[in-house]
Amino acid sequence: MTEPTALCDITVLTTTVASEAEARQLVQLVLQARLAACVQVEPITAYFRWQGAQQEDREFRLVCKTAPRALHPLLALVRAHHPYVLPQLVVQTLQGSAEYADWVDAQVAHPVVSA
């Protein structure tokens, strides 16, 4: 019988933007800062109420996979550069294989501790 694969936590931040160019800009900022190992971008259609009216908009969903220790710096960067007045910032903790979680952790910068 095969042993089950060990699972480890991976933190995922999901947000949306209005254009592919906005998505690309946020992705570049996140990856250059080494606050996520991977960002997946996918086109979606969003249906929602905003300012009292029903809306239907094409958006791009960004799924940022990061180490739990990098969540707060990632949130701060995305908030600071997000084009929306009220951005969707949804955080989930997922279980991934230990090998994948190790890769994610290795790709994310470790915070510098000041003395």
Contacts in CASP RR format, 6 or more apart in sequence:
PFRMAT RR
TARGET T0000
AUTHOR 0000-0000-0000
METHOD contacts of the structure
MODEL  1
MTEPTALCDITVLTTTVASEAEARQLVQLVLQARLAACVQVEPITAYFRW
QGAQQEDREFRLVCKTAPRALHPLLALVRAHHPYVLPQLVVQTLQGSAEY
ADWVDAQVAHPVVSA
5 97 0 8 1.000
5 98 0 8 1.000
6 97 0 8 1.000
6 98 0 8 1.000
7 95 0 8 1.000
7 96 0 8 1.000
7 97 0 8 1.000
7 98 0 8 1.000
7 101 0 8 1.000
8 95 0 8 1.000
8 96 0 8 1.000
8 97 0 8 1.000
8 98 0 8 1.000
8 101 0 8 1.000
8 102 0 8 1.000
9 68 0 8 1.000
9 93 0 8 1.000
9 94 0 8 1.000
9 95 0 8 1.000
9 96 0 8 1.000
9 101 0 8 1.000
10 65 0 8 1.000
10 66 0 8 1.000
10 67 0 8 1.000
10 68 0 8 1.000
10 93 0 8 1.000
10 94 0 8 1.000
10 95 0 8 1.000
10 96 0 8 1.000
10 100 0 8 1.000
10 101 0 8 1.000
10 104 0 8 1.000
11 65 0 8 1.000
11 66 0 8 1.000
11 67 0 8 1.000
11 68 0 8 1.000
11 70 0 8 1.000
11 71 0 8 1.000
11 91 0 8 1.000
11 92 0 8 1.000
11 93 0 8 1.000
11 94 0 8 1.000
12 63 0 8 1.000
12 64 0 8 1.000
12 65 0 8 1.000
12 66 0 8 1.000
12 91 0 8 1.000
12 92 0 8 1.000
12 93 0 8 1.000
12 94 0 8 1.000
13 36 0 8 1.000
13 63 0 8 1.000
13 64 0 8 1.000
13 66 0 8 1.000
13 71 0 8 1.000
13 74 0 8 1.000
13 75 0 8 1.000
13 78 0 8 1.000
13 89 0 8 1.000
13 90 0 8 1.000
13 91 0 8 1.000
14 61 0 8 1.000
14 62 0 8 1.000
14 63 0 8 1.000
14 64 0 8 1.000
14 88 0 8 1.000
14 89 0 8 1.000
14 90 0 8 1.000
14 91 0 8 1.000
14 92 0 8 1.000
15 26 0 8 1.000
15 61 0 8 1.000
15 62 0 8 1.000
15 64 0 8 1.000
15 78 0 8 1.000
15 82 0 8 1.000
15 87 0 8 1.000
15 88 0 8 1.000
15 89 0 8 1.000
15 90 0 8 1.000
16 44 0 8 1.000
16 46 0 8 1.000
16 59 0 8 1.000
16 60 0 8 1.000
16 61 0 8 1.000
16 62 0 8 1.000
16 84 0 8 1.000
16 87 0 8 1.000
16 88 0 8 1.000
17 23 0 8 1.000
17 26 0 8 1.000
17 59 0 8 1.000
17 60 0 8 1.000
17 62 0 8 1.000
17 82 0 8 1.000
17 83 0 8 1.000
17 84 0 8 1.000
18 57 0 8 1.000
18 58 0 8 1.000
18 59 0 8 1.000
18 60 0 8 1.000
18 83 0 8 1.000
18 84 0 8 1.000
19 60 0 8 1.000
20 41 0 8 1.000
20 43 0 8 1.000
20 60 0 8 1.000
22 60 0 8 1.000
22 83 0 8 1.000
23 41 0 8 1.000
23 60 0 8 1.000
23 62 0 8 1.000
24 41 0 8 1.000
25 81 0 8 1.000
26 39 0 8 1.000
26 62 0 8 1.000
26 78 0 8 1.000
26 81 0 8 1.000
26 82 0 8 1.000
27 39 0 8 1.000
27 41 0 8 1.000
27 62 0 8 1.000
29 77 0 8 1.000
29 81 0 8 1.000
30 36 0 8 1.000
30 39 0 8 1.000
30 64 0 8 1.000
30 74 0 8 1.000
30 77 0 8 1.000
30 78 0 8 1.000
31 39 0 8 1.000
33 73 0 8 1.000
33 77 0 8 1.000
33 109 0 8 1.000
34 107 0 8 1.000
34 108 0 8 1.000
34 109 0 8 1.000
35 64 0 8 1.000
35 66 0 8 1.000
35 70 0 8 1.000
35 73 0 8 1.000
35 74 0 8 1.000
35 77 0 8 1.000
35 108 0 8 1.000
35 109 0 8 1.000
36 64 0 8 1.000
36 65 0 8 1.000
36 66 0 8 1.000
36 70 0 8 1.000
36 74 0 8 1.000
36 107 0 8 1.000
36 108 0 8 1.000
37 65 0 8 1.000
37 66 0 8 1.000
37 67 0 8 1.000
37 103 0 8 1.000
37 104 0 8 1.000
37 105 0 8 1.000
37 106 0 8 1.000
37 107 0 8 1.000
37 108 0 8 1.000
38 64 0 8 1.000
38 65 0 8 1.000
38 104 0 8 1.000
38 107 0 8 1.000
39 62 0 8 1.000
39 63 0 8 1.000
39 64 0 8 1.000
39 65 0 8 1.000
40 62 0 8 1.000
40 63 0 8 1.000
40 65 0 8 1.000
41 60 0 8 1.000
41 61 0 8 1.000
41 62 0 8 1.000
41 63 0 8 1.000
42 60 0 8 1.000
42 61 0 8 1.000
42 63 0 8 1.000
43 58 0 8 1.000
43 59 0 8 1.000
43 60 0 8 1.000
43 61 0 8 1.000
44 58 0 8 1.000
44 59 0 8 1.000
44 60 0 8 1.000
44 61 0 8 1.000
45 56 0 8 1.000
45 57 0 8 1.000
45 58 0 8 1.000
45 59 0 8 1.000
46 55 0 8 1.000
46 56 0 8 1.000
46 57 0 8 1.000
46 58 0 8 1.000
46 59 0 8 1.000
47 54 0 8 1.000
47 55 0 8 1.000
47 56 0 8 1.000
48 54 0 8 1.000
48 55 0 8 1.000
48 57 0 8 1.000
49 55 0 8 1.000
64 74 0 8 1.000
64 78 0 8 1.000
65 104 0 8 1.000
66 74 0 8 1.000
66 104 0 8 1.000
66 108 0 8 1.000
67 104 0 8 1.000
67 105 0 8 1.000
67 108 0 8 1.000
68 93 0 8 1.000
69 108 0 8 1.000
69 110 0 8 1.000
69 111 0 8 1.000
70 108 0 8 1.000
70 109 0 8 1.000
70 111 0 8 1.000
71 91 0 8 1.000
73 111 0 8 1.000
75 89 0 8 1.000
75 91 0 8 1.000
78 87 0 8 1.000
78 89 0 8 1.000
79 87 0 8 1.000
79 89 0 8 1.000
END
